[in-house]
Amino acid sequence: MPTFYAEDINIDVNEFLSSCNSGEIQELIEALIHDGHIEKPREKSNEKMSAGEQIFEHKLSKLHGMWNRLSKEDEETIVKIADKF
């Protein structure tokens, strides 16, 4: 991990991340997942998906984080679909 000294206590997140190599960033991601701060990403590569599944996954990803921009009816429809599973 990067080395910081006591006088550097006010460390900017971007400064910290830019000091990390890719292995350290992966370690940080794993720690955030382990501690419940973020969810583990789905590990399905596009190579293993059919064209139809890739399109569907792309459409789903466009919805992610957009709940506040959906109409109440659209939100209810999505919730109903999700509740089936």
C-alpha positions as CSV (number, residue, x, y, z in Angstrom):
1,M,0.0,0.0,0.0
2,P,1.1,3.6,-0.4
3,T,3.1,5.2,2.4
4,F,1.8,8.3,4.1
5,Y,3.2,10.1,7.1
6,A,1.5,11.8,10.1
7,E,1.9,15.3,8.5
8,D,0.0,14.0,5.5
9,I,-3.1,13.1,7.5
10,N,-5.4,15.2,5.3
11,I,-5.2,12.8,2.3
12,D,-7.5,13.4,-0.7
13,V,-9.2,10.2,-1.9
14,N,-8.0,10.8,-5.5
15,E,-4.4,11.3,-4.2
16,F,-4.6,8.0,-2.3
17,L,-6.0,6.1,-5.2
18,S,-3.5,7.5,-7.6
19,S,-0.7,6.2,-5.3
20,C,-2.1,2.7,-5.4
21,N,-1.1,0.1,-8.0
22,S,-3.8,-2.1,-9.6
23,G,-3.2,-4.9,-7.1
24,E,-3.8,-2.5,-4.2
25,I,-6.9,-1.1,-5.7
26,Q,-8.2,-4.6,-6.2
27,E,-7.4,-5.3,-2.5
28,L,-9.3,-2.1,-1.5
29,I,-12.3,-3.2,-3.6
30,E,-12.3,-6.6,-1.9
31,A,-12.2,-4.9,1.5
32,L,-15.1,-2.6,0.6
33,I,-17.1,-5.6,-0.5
34,H,-16.2,-7.6,2.6
35,D,-17.2,-4.8,4.9
36,G,-20.5,-4.3,3.0
37,H,-19.8,-0.9,1.6
38,I,-20.3,-2.1,-2.0
39,E,-21.9,-5.1,-3.6
40,K,-19.8,-7.6,-5.5
41,P,-20.1,-7.0,-9.2
42,R,-21.6,-9.7,-11.4
43,E,-18.8,-11.7,-13.0
44,K,-20.4,-12.6,-16.3
45,S,-18.4,-11.7,-19.3
46,N,-20.0,-10.6,-22.6
47,E,-18.2,-13.5,-24.3
48,K,-20.5,-16.0,-22.6
49,M,-23.7,-14.2,-23.3
50,S,-25.9,-14.5,-26.4
51,A,-26.6,-11.3,-28.4
52,G,-30.1,-11.1,-26.9
53,E,-28.8,-11.4,-23.3
54,Q,-26.1,-8.7,-24.0
55,I,-28.8,-6.3,-25.1
56,F,-31.0,-7.2,-22.2
57,E,-28.1,-6.7,-19.7
58,H,-27.2,-3.4,-21.3
59,K,-30.8,-2.2,-20.9
60,L,-30.9,-3.3,-17.3
61,S,-27.6,-1.4,-16.6
62,K,-29.2,1.8,-18.1
63,L,-31.9,1.5,-15.4
64,H,-29.4,1.1,-12.5
65,G,-29.5,4.2,-10.3
66,M,-32.3,5.8,-12.2
67,W,-35.2,5.0,-9.9
68,N,-35.8,8.7,-9.1
69,R,-36.3,9.4,-12.8
70,L,-38.9,6.7,-13.3
71,S,-42.6,7.3,-13.2
72,K,-44.5,5.7,-10.3
73,E,-46.1,3.3,-12.7
74,D,-42.7,2.3,-14.3
75,E,-41.2,1.8,-10.8
76,E,-44.2,-0.4,-9.8
77,T,-43.8,-2.5,-12.9
78,I,-40.1,-3.1,-12.3
79,V,-40.8,-4.0,-8.6
80,K,-43.5,-6.4,-9.7
81,I,-41.2,-8.1,-12.1
82,A,-38.4,-8.3,-9.5
83,D,-40.7,-9.7,-6.9
84,K,-41.4,-12.7,-9.2
85,F,-37.8,-13.8,-8.6
